[in-house]
Amino acid sequence: MAAVSLSVSTVKPLGDRVFIKVSAPQEKTAGGLYLPDNAQEKPQVGEIAAVGPGKRNDDGSRQPMDINIGDKVLYSKYAGTDIKLGTEEYVLLSEKDILAVVS
């Protein structure tokens, strides 16, 4: 079996999917206590790294995406597929799983 080397620049989402770089999990509570790795929650905020061409309409044309590369977004907690490239964590998910753009 051949080894495949992936990087962010080689991943291009299809359809209405987006590739999101996950923000680092919160390591400290509001009270100042440090959390161990197994107690940290999966973050729901990330930055768009790549965007697909958009969903096809019934007439065959593409519906443009509402988000752009570089946008910070809030997405559903259990949505998408987790992908690890090197030391960075990413999520590949559908545009409908994005809840909001964070400014």
C-alpha positions in Angstrom: 0.0 0.0 0.0 1.3 3.4 -0.9 1.7 6.1 1.7 -0.2 9.3 1.0 1.1 12.6 2.2 -1.5 15.2 2.8 -1.3 18.9 3.6 -3.8 21.7 3.8 -2.9 22.9 0.3 -3.6 19.5 -1.2 -7.1 19.0 0.3 -9.9 20.5 -1.8 -13.4 19.8 -0.4 -16.1 18.8 -2.8 -19.6 20.2 -3.1 -20.8 22.2 -0.1 -18.1 20.9 2.2 -15.6 23.0 4.1 -12.2 22.2 5.8 -11.8 23.8 9.2 -8.7 24.2 11.3 -9.8 23.5 14.9 -9.0 26.0 17.6 -6.9 24.8 20.5 -9.0 23.4 23.4 -9.3 25.4 26.6 -6.6 24.2 29.0 -7.7 26.3 32.0 -11.0 26.9 33.7 -12.4 30.4 34.5 -11.2 29.9 38.1 -7.6 29.2 37.0 -7.5 25.4 37.3 -5.6 23.5 34.6 -7.6 20.7 32.9 -6.0 17.4 32.0 -6.1 16.3 28.4 -9.0 13.8 28.9 -11.2 16.4 30.6 -10.9 19.0 27.9 -14.0 19.5 25.7 -13.7 19.3 21.9 -13.8 22.9 20.6 -16.6 24.1 18.4 -14.8 27.1 16.9 -12.4 27.0 14.0 -11.0 28.8 11.0 -12.0 28.0 7.5 -8.9 26.5 5.7 -10.5 25.4 2.4 -14.0 25.7 0.8 -15.7 23.6 -1.8 -17.2 25.0 -5.0 -20.8 24.9 -3.6 -23.9 22.8 -3.8 -25.5 22.1 -7.2 -29.0 23.4 -7.8 -31.7 21.5 -9.7 -30.8 23.3 -12.9 -27.1 22.2 -12.6 -25.7 25.6 -11.5 -23.7 26.1 -8.4 -25.0 27.9 -5.3 -22.2 30.1 -3.9 -20.9 29.4 -0.4 -21.8 31.9 2.3 -18.4 31.6 3.9 -14.8 32.3 2.8 -11.3 31.1 3.6 -10.1 32.7 6.9 -13.6 33.2 8.5 -13.9 32.0 12.1 -16.9 29.9 12.5 -18.9 28.1 15.2 -20.0 24.6 14.1 -22.0 21.7 15.6 -20.3 19.7 18.3 -20.5 16.2 16.7 -20.6 17.2 13.0 -18.0 16.3 10.4 -15.0 14.0 10.2 -11.9 14.7 12.3 -8.6 14.7 10.4 -5.1 15.2 11.9 -2.4 16.5 9.6 0.9 16.6 11.4 0.2 18.2 14.7 -2.8 20.3 13.6 -6.4 19.1 13.9 -9.0 19.7 11.2 -12.7 18.9 10.6 -14.2 18.3 7.2 -18.0 19.1 7.3 -20.9 20.3 5.3 -21.8 23.9 5.1 -25.2 23.2 6.8 -23.3 22.1 10.0 -21.9 25.6 10.4 -24.0 27.5 12.9 -22.5 31.0 12.8 -19.6 33.2 11.7 -17.7 34.6 14.7 -16.2 38.1 14.4 
